[in-house]
Structure formats: C-alpha cells, structure tokens
C-alpha cells in the first residue's frame, strides 16, 4: 500500500518524465529520466527537501552533468504539489 509521500513522489516523477520529457532529454540526453528518491518536510518552517536521481540515458559524458535544469524544473513544479512552501532545497545524484 502506498503512502501519501509515495503518491506525491510518483506524481512529481510523472510531471518530470512525461510533461517535461523533452526538456530533460534535450539537456541530459535521450533516454534520461528522473527518479524522486525522497521528500522531506519541515512543517514549522515550510521548507521541503527533495532528493532527485537523474538516470542518464544514451549519452553519458561530463557535458550533460549539469544540475541547473533539474533544479529549475523541480522549483517550477512546486506550486502544483505544495501550496504553502516557502523554501525548497533540491539534492541531485547521478546514475547510469
């Protein structure tokens, strides 16, 4: 049985991997997708920490290892999933 956090992670992954697929594949290479590993909340400070894993597709070289796009896309998605978050921190890891 999935928890509310699991459902939220799945929705964020679908947003990134389906709706924003073209942007992700343009920057990180064809076949690249994003996994949301964890989401942590601080209700007292209205802060959220999201740990994302970028699973690189066909193109794996130093030129695609740039976290700016995923930071932007996750920050851009926050209003769709969280209405009262004041601050967001994105942690990024890479996988192949």
PELIN-V417550 format. One record per helix or strand. SS is the DSSP state (~ for helix, > for strand). FROM is the first residue (numbers start at 1). LEN is the number of residues. If there is no record, write none. Layout:
{{SS & FROM & LEN} {SS & FROM & LEN}}
//
This chain:
{{~ & 4 & 16} {~ & 21 & 8} {> & 33 & 10} {> & 47 & 9} {~ & 62 & 3} {~ & 68 & 14} {> & 87 & 9}}
//
